Amino acid sequence: MTQTLDQIASCITGYDPNALPVAQAQEFIARLVPRVQAIEQVAIRQALGRVLARDVVSGIDVPSHDNSAMDGYALRGMDLADDGPTLLPVAGTGYAGQQFDGNVPLAHCVRIMTGAVMPDGLDTVVPQEFTTLLPDGRVNIPAGIVRTGDNRRLRGEDLARGEAALRAGRILRPADLGLLASLGQAEVPVFRRLRVAFFSTGDELRSIGETLDEGCVYDSNRYTLWGMLQRLGVDVLDMGVVRDDPAALREAFSQAAASADAVITSGGVSVGEADHTKRIMAELGEVLFWKIAMRPGRPMAIGRIGAAGGSDAILFGLPGNPVAVMVTFYAFVRDALLAMSGATPEPLPMLRAACATGLRKKPGRTEYQRGIVSRAADGGWQVAITGSQGSGILRSMSQANGLVVLHHGQGHVDAGDLVDVIPFDALV
């Protein structure tokens, strides 16, 4: 049974929509969002970035036989001398992709290539660069170069038959495609792609190519949102700019909810705004309006919005300032969309970097400042703030390569203090 927003809120300790800490907002959203259920089979070359729907269990041992990890000579570890060089005749050659034909006599070795199946009874490989081939055909192996079992890959060492190779909920990466291929698996079960519709609201916004009238600005939010969504591998529906008109907003929200699993808007959720966005959101769905204890990005709307006769879509109403849009997306929407896609989101990696300058901050809210991370002279990480941190200065995000996270309970930062930084490369 689907919980109402009030029921979800009742599970959040100290919930206050007028002063909501970032962590509580994240907990609420995690409880709110549903997961995609539909599964499809795709070829592994179409699976990159998709979310695995079921565990992939290996049907074979990988590797399928003990084999050599080096070009060199395979031998019995028991034949290695303890107090001097070992001299062994060569009984033949083992090639990759071929089974060595014949038995290897005691106190003999086999010339072997990387990946070749280990001949029966042999358990050690000495790399060829450590050996000398003598005129009489014997191999000279200096003492102490290898120990029994060295440079041998064991059958099933990578994966044993019946072992889970990949777990459901994993976003498939290039190495995963190779792993699937190593199992002989041509197709993989994945969740269908999440569908996300988005649009900007406001009479002052103009799309690229339109005349920029007095008091108007070009809509940048749709392009940053489009870019962030592309990196999540979702299907994107860009619905453009919707003017501040009840009928137009009602039509846009209804169309978006009918077409997508999630709807993202920018603008129209701040207290005191003169537009109709908040009213139409509330009219068409079950929506909460938050004041989050964060900077930038304080106002936000969250909830469900529906189309006539259709299922609900999750609504993320983001603020209108360009930097606030990006920060709230990374703080709340990114992980929510990954969870809705069936993935298991992992905490974003953070660097600890020395702050180049002091930063003023009061405890009681989370602040995200744009920073440029680089290597310090001592080899550690350092971060410098990009300058003015106004929520409308999109250039600060373009210049930065990471977000400095000043946590809820944190106060002023002195120059040289260590701070947490989320590298933008971690947000792919």
C-alpha positions as CSV (number, residue, x, y, z in Angstrom):
1,M,0.0,0.0,0.0
2,T,1.3,3.4,-1.0
3,Q,2.0,5.7,1.9
4,T,0.8,9.3,1.9
5,L,3.3,12.1,2.2
6,D,2.1,12.8,5.7
7,Q,2.6,9.1,6.7
8,I,6.1,9.3,5.3
9,A,6.8,12.5,7.1
10,S,5.6,10.9,10.4
11,C,8.5,8.4,10.1
12,I,11.1,11.2,9.9
13,T,12.3,12.2,13.4
14,G,11.9,16.0,14.0
15,Y,10.4,16.6,10.6
16,D,9.8,20.3,10.0
17,P,9.1,21.4,6.4
18,N,10.1,25.0,7.3
19,A,13.6,24.1,8.5
20,L,14.4,20.6,7.1
21,P,18.1,19.4,7.3
22,V,19.5,17.9,4.1
23,A,19.8,14.5,5.7
24,Q,16.1,14.4,6.6
25,A,15.1,15.5,3.2
26,Q,17.2,12.7,1.7
27,E,15.6,10.2,4.0
28,F,12.1,11.4,3.1
29,I,12.8,11.1,-0.6
30,A,14.4,7.6,-0.2
31,R,11.1,6.5,1.4
32,L,9.0,8.2,-1.2
33,V,10.3,7.0,-4.6
34,P,9.1,3.8,-6.2
35,R,11.3,1.4,-8.2
36,V,10.9,0.5,-11.9
37,Q,9.6,-3.1,-12.2
38,A,9.6,-3.9,-15.9
39,I,12.6,-6.0,-17.1
40,E,14.0,-6.4,-20.6
41,Q,16.8,-8.5,-22.2
42,V,19.4,-6.5,-24.1
43,A,22.6,-7.5,-25.9
44,I,25.7,-6.8,-23.8
45,R,26.8,-4.0,-26.2
46,Q,23.6,-2.2,-25.4
47,A,23.8,-2.8,-21.7
48,L,26.4,-0.1,-20.8
49,G,25.0,2.2,-18.1
50,R,21.9,0.1,-17.7
51,V,20.8,-1.3,-14.3
52,L,21.0,-5.1,-13.8
53,A,17.7,-6.5,-12.9
54,R,18.7,-10.0,-11.7
55,D,21.9,-11.6,-10.3
56,V,24.1,-13.0,-13.0
57,V,25.3,-16.4,-11.9
58,S,28.4,-18.0,-13.6
59,G,27.6,-21.2,-15.4
60,I,31.3,-22.0,-15.8
61,D,34.6,-21.8,-13.9
62,V,36.6,-18.8,-14.9
63,P,39.3,-19.7,-15.9
64,S,38.2,-23.1,-17.0
65,H,41.6,-24.7,-16.2
66,D,44.7,-24.0,-14.2
67,N,46.8,-21.9,-16.5
68,S,50.1,-19.9,-16.7
69,A,50.1,-16.2,-15.7
70,M,53.5,-15.8,-17.5
71,D,55.6,-16.7,-20.4
72,G,58.2,-19.0,-19.0
73,Y,58.7,-22.5,-17.8
74,A,56.2,-24.7,-15.9
75,L,57.6,-27.1,-13.4
76,R,56.9,-29.0,-10.2
77,G,57.7,-26.9,-7.1
78,M,59.1,-29.9,-5.4
79,D,61.9,-30.0,-8.1
80,L,63.3,-26.6,-7.0
81,A,66.6,-26.8,-5.3
82,D,67.0,-25.0,-1.9
83,D,70.7,-24.4,-1.9
84,G,71.6,-23.5,-5.5
85,P,70.3,-23.2,-9.1
86,T,67.9,-25.8,-10.5
87,L,68.7,-27.4,-13.9
88,L,65.8,-29.0,-15.7
89,P,65.4,-30.5,-19.1
90,V,62.6,-29.2,-21.3
91,A,60.0,-31.8,-22.2
92,G,58.0,-29.7,-24.7
93,T,56.0,-26.5,-25.2
94,G,52.5,-25.5,-24.0
95,Y,50.6,-23.0,-26.1
96,A,47.6,-20.9,-25.2
97,G,44.4,-22.5,-26.4
98,Q,46.0,-25.9,-26.7
99,Q,46.2,-28.8,-24.2
100,F,49.7,-30.0,-23.6
101,D,50.0,-33.4,-25.1
102,G,51.8,-36.1,-23.1
103,N,53.1,-36.6,-19.5
104,V,55.9,-34.5,-18.1
105,P,58.6,-36.8,-16.6
106,L,59.8,-36.1,-13.1
107,A,62.5,-33.4,-12.8
108,H,61.5,-31.9,-16.2
109,C,59.8,-28.6,-17.1
110,V,57.7,-27.4,-20.0
111,R,58.2,-24.1,-22.0
112,I,54.8,-22.4,-21.5
113,M,53.0,-19.3,-22.8
114,T,50.7,-17.0,-20.9
115,G,47.2,-18.4,-20.7
116,A,48.3,-22.0,-21.6
117,V,46.8,-24.8,-19.7
118,M,49.1,-26.1,-17.0
119,P,50.3,-29.6,-17.9
120,D,49.2,-32.3,-15.4
121,G,51.3,-32.5,-12.3
122,L,53.0,-29.1,-12.8
123,D,52.1,-26.4,-10.3
124,T,54.7,-23.5,-10.7
125,V,55.8,-21.1,-13.4
126,V,59.1,-19.3,-13.5
127,P,59.1,-16.2,-15.8
128,Q,61.4,-16.6,-18.7
129,E,63.4,-13.5,-18.0
130,F,64.8,-15.1,-14.8
131,T,66.1,-18.2,-16.6
132,T,68.9,-19.2,-18.9
133,L,68.7,-21.8,-21.6
134,L,71.9,-23.8,-21.6
135,P,73.5,-25.3,-24.8
136,D,72.6,-28.8,-23.7
137,G,68.8,-27.9,-23.7
138,R,68.4,-27.6,-20.0
139,V,67.0,-24.5,-18.2
140,N,69.0,-22.8,-15.4
141,I,66.7,-21.4,-12.7
142,P,68.5,-19.4,-10.0
143,A,67.7,-20.2,-6.4
144,G,65.0,-18.2,-4.6
145,I,63.3,-16.8,-7.8
146,V,60.0,-18.6,-7.3
147,R,58.1,-20.6,-4.7
148,T,55.8,-23.5,-5.3
149,G,52.5,-22.2,-6.8
150,D,53.8,-18.9,-8.1
151,N,52.5,-17.5,-11.4
152,R,49.7,-20.1,-11.8
153,R,46.1,-19.1,-12.2
154,L,43.8,-21.6,-10.6
155,R,40.7,-23.0,-12.2
156,G,37.7,-20.9,-11.0
157,E,40.0,-18.3,-9.4
158,D,38.2,-15.4,-11.0
159,L,34.7,-17.0,-10.8
160,A,33.5,-20.5,-9.7
161,R,30.6,-22.2,-11.3
162,G,27.4,-21.2,-9.5
163,E,28.9,-18.0,-8.0
164,A,27.2,-14.7,-8.5
165,A,29.3,-12.7,-10.9
166,L,27.2,-9.5,-10.8
167,R,24.4,-8.5,-8.4
168,A,21.0,-7.0,-9.2
169,G,21.0,-3.2,-8.9
170,R,24.4,-2.7,-10.4
171,I,24.9,0.0,-13.0
172,L,26.8,-1.9,-15.7
173,R,30.3,-0.5,-16.5
174,P,32.8,-1.4,-19.2
175,A,34.5,-4.0,-17.1
176,D,31.1,-5.6,-16.4
177,L,30.5,-6.1,-20.1
178,G,33.9,-7.9,-20.4
179,L,33.0,-10.0,-17.4
180,L,29.7,-11.0,-19.0
181,A,31.5,-11.9,-22.2
182,S,33.9,-14.1,-20.2
183,L,30.9,-16.1,-19.1
184,G,29.7,-16.5,-22.7
185,Q,26.6,-14.4,-21.9
186,A,25.3,-12.6,-25.0
187,E,22.3,-10.9,-23.3
188,V,21.6,-9.5,-19.9
189,P,18.4,-8.7,-18.0
190,V,18.1,-5.0,-17.2
191,F,15.3,-2.7,-15.9
192,R,13.7,-0.5,-18.5
193,R,15.0,3.0,-18.6
194,L,13.4,5.5,-16.3
195,R,11.5,8.2,-18.1
196,V,12.1,11.8,-16.8
197,A,10.2,14.9,-18.1
198,F,11.4,18.4,-17.2
199,F,10.6,22.0,-18.0
200,S,11.3,25.5,-16.8
201,T,8.7,27.9,-15.6
202,G,8.6,31.7,-15.7
203,D,7.5,34.5,-18.1
204,E,10.9,36.0,-18.0
205,L,12.6,33.0,-19.6
206,R,13.5,32.8,-23.3
207,S,14.8,29.8,-25.2
208,I,17.9,30.0,-27.3
209,G,17.1,31.7,-30.6
210,E,14.4,33.9,-29.3
211,T,14.7,37.6,-28.9
212,L,15.9,38.6,-25.4
213,D,13.4,41.3,-24.3
214,E,14.1,43.8,-21.6
215,G,14.1,42.1,-18.2
216,C,14.3,38.6,-19.7
217,V,17.0,36.0,-19.5
218,Y,17.9,32.9,-21.5
219,D,16.8,29.6,-19.9
220,S,20.0,27.9,-18.8
221,N,18.4,25.4,-16.4
222,R,17.0,23.1,-19.1
223,Y,20.5,22.6,-20.5
224,T,22.2,21.9,-17.2
225,L,19.3,19.5,-16.2
226,W,19.5,17.8,-19.6
227,G,23.3,17.3,-19.1
228,M,22.9,15.9,-15.6
229,L,20.1,13.6,-16.7
230,Q,22.1,12.3,-19.7
231,R,24.8,11.1,-17.4
232,L,22.3,9.0,-15.5
233,G,21.2,7.0,-18.5
234,V,17.5,7.9,-18.3
235,D,15.1,8.6,-21.2
236,V,14.6,12.4,-21.2
237,L,11.6,14.4,-22.3
238,D,12.5,18.1,-22.6
239,M,9.2,20.1,-22.5
240,G,10.8,23.5,-22.9
241,V,9.7,26.7,-21.1
242,V,6.2,26.9,-19.8
243,R,4.8,30.4,-19.2
244,D,3.3,31.5,-16.0
245,D,-0.3,30.7,-16.9
246,P,-2.6,28.3,-15.1
247,A,-3.9,26.6,-18.2
248,A,-0.4,26.2,-19.7
249,L,1.0,24.9,-16.4
250,R,-1.9,22.5,-15.9
251,E,-1.4,21.1,-19.4
252,A,2.4,20.8,-19.0
253,F,2.1,19.0,-15.7
254,S,-0.6,16.6,-16.9
255,Q,1.4,15.8,-20.1
256,A,4.6,15.2,-18.1
257,A,2.9,13.0,-15.6
258,A,1.3,10.9,-18.3
259,S,4.6,10.5,-20.2
260,A,7.2,10.0,-17.4
261,D,8.0,8.3,-14.1
262,A,9.5,11.5,-12.7
263,V,8.9,15.2,-13.4
264,I,11.5,17.9,-12.7
265,T,10.7,21.6,-12.8
266,S,12.9,24.7,-12.1
267,G,11.4,27.9,-10.7
268,G,8.2,28.8,-9.1
269,V,8.6,27.2,-5.7
270,S,9.9,30.1,-3.6
271,V,7.8,31.7,-0.9
272,G,6.1,34.9,-2.2
273,E,6.6,34.2,-5.9
274,A,3.8,35.7,-8.0
275,D,3.4,32.8,-10.4
276,H,0.9,29.9,-10.3
277,T,3.3,27.0,-10.3
278,K,2.8,26.0,-6.7
279,R,-0.9,26.2,-6.8
280,I,-1.1,24.0,-9.9
281,M,1.3,21.5,-8.4
282,A,-0.9,21.2,-5.3
283,E,-4.1,21.0,-7.4
284,L,-2.9,18.1,-9.6
285,G,-1.1,16.1,-6.9
286,E,0.0,15.5,-3.4
287,V,2.9,17.9,-2.9
288,L,4.9,19.2,0.0
289,F,6.8,22.5,-0.1
290,W,10.0,22.6,1.9
291,K,12.4,25.1,3.2
292,I,15.6,23.1,3.4
293,A,18.4,24.1,5.7
294,M,20.9,24.4,2.9
295,R,22.7,27.0,0.7
296,P,22.1,27.4,-2.2
297,G,18.8,25.8,-2.8
298,R,16.5,26.4,0.1
299,P,13.0,26.1,-1.6
300,M,12.0,22.8,-3.0
301,A,8.7,20.9,-3.8
302,I,8.4,17.2,-3.5
303,G,5.6,14.8,-4.0
304,R,3.4,12.9,-6.5
305,I,1.6,14.4,-9.5
306,G,-0.9,12.7,-11.7
307,A,-2.6,12.8,-15.1
308,A,-6.3,12.1,-15.6
309,G,-6.8,8.3,-15.6
310,G,-3.0,7.6,-15.3
311,S,-0.5,6.7,-12.7
312,D,1.3,9.2,-10.5
313,A,4.8,10.5,-11.3
314,I,7.2,11.7,-8.7
315,L,7.6,15.4,-8.7
316,F,10.8,17.4,-7.9
317,G,10.2,21.1,-7.9
318,L,13.6,22.8,-7.9
319,P,14.4,26.4,-7.3
320,G,15.0,28.7,-10.2
321,N,18.5,30.0,-9.6
322,P,21.0,28.1,-11.9
323,V,23.5,27.0,-9.2
324,A,20.7,26.1,-6.8
325,V,19.2,23.9,-9.5
326,M,22.4,22.0,-9.9
327,V,23.1,21.7,-6.2
328,T,19.6,20.4,-5.3
329,F,19.8,18.0,-8.2
330,Y,23.0,16.5,-6.9
331,A,21.9,16.6,-3.2
332,F,18.5,15.0,-3.7
333,V,17.4,14.1,-7.3
334,R,20.4,12.2,-8.5
335,D,20.2,9.4,-6.0
336,A,16.4,9.3,-6.1
337,L,16.4,8.8,-9.9
338,L,19.1,6.1,-9.6
339,A,16.9,4.3,-7.0
340,M,13.8,4.6,-9.1
341,S,15.9,3.1,-12.0
342,G,16.4,0.0,-9.8
343,A,20.0,0.8,-8.9
344,T,21.5,0.7,-5.5
345,P,23.0,4.2,-5.1
346,E,26.3,4.4,-3.2
347,P,27.5,7.4,-1.3
348,L,29.5,9.8,-3.4
349,P,33.2,9.6,-2.7
350,M,34.6,12.7,-1.0
351,L,38.1,14.1,-0.9
352,R,39.6,15.7,2.2
353,A,41.3,18.9,1.0
354,A,43.0,21.8,2.8
355,C,41.0,25.0,2.3
356,A,43.0,27.8,0.8
357,T,41.1,30.5,2.6
358,G,38.9,30.9,5.6
359,L,35.1,30.4,5.1
360,R,32.4,31.9,7.2
361,K,29.5,29.6,8.1
362,K,27.0,29.2,10.9
363,P,26.0,25.8,12.2
364,G,22.4,24.7,11.3
365,R,22.5,24.4,7.6
366,T,24.5,22.5,4.9
367,E,26.4,24.7,2.5
368,Y,27.8,23.7,-0.9
369,Q,30.5,26.0,-2.2
370,R,32.1,25.7,-5.6
371,G,35.8,24.9,-5.5
372,I,38.9,24.1,-7.6
373,V,40.8,21.1,-6.3
374,S,44.5,20.8,-7.0
375,R,47.6,19.1,-5.6
376,A,49.5,21.0,-3.0
377,A,53.2,21.2,-2.8
378,D,53.3,18.5,-0.2
379,G,51.4,16.1,-2.4
380,G,48.0,16.4,-0.6
381,W,44.8,17.9,-1.9
382,Q,43.9,21.6,-1.6
383,V,40.8,23.5,-2.6
384,A,40.2,27.1,-3.5
385,I,36.8,28.7,-3.7
386,T,35.8,30.0,-7.2
387,G,34.9,33.5,-5.9
388,S,31.4,34.9,-5.4
389,Q,29.1,32.0,-4.4
390,G,25.8,33.6,-5.4
391,S,23.2,31.1,-6.4
392,G,22.7,32.8,-9.8
393,I,26.4,32.7,-10.8
394,L,26.4,29.7,-13.1
395,R,30.0,30.5,-14.2
396,S,31.1,29.4,-10.7
397,M,29.9,25.9,-11.4
398,S,31.6,25.9,-14.8
399,Q,34.9,27.0,-13.3
400,A,34.8,24.5,-10.4
401,N,35.8,20.9,-10.5
402,G,34.1,20.0,-7.2
403,L,31.7,21.0,-4.5
404,V,33.0,21.9,-1.0
405,V,30.5,20.4,1.5
406,L,30.2,22.3,4.7
407,H,28.0,20.1,6.9
408,H,25.0,20.9,8.9
409,G,26.7,21.2,12.3
410,Q,29.9,22.7,11.0
411,G,31.0,26.3,11.8
412,H,33.6,28.6,10.4
413,V,36.6,27.2,8.5
414,D,40.1,28.6,8.9
415,A,42.6,28.6,6.1
416,G,44.4,25.3,6.1
417,D,41.5,23.4,7.7
418,L,40.5,20.1,6.0
419,V,37.1,20.2,4.3
420,D,35.0,17.6,2.4
421,V,34.9,17.9,-1.4
422,I,32.8,16.0,-3.9
423,P,34.7,15.9,-7.2
424,F,32.5,16.5,-10.2
425,D,34.0,13.5,-11.8
426,A,32.3,11.4,-9.1
427,L,28.9,12.5,-10.3
428,V,28.9,10.7,-13.7
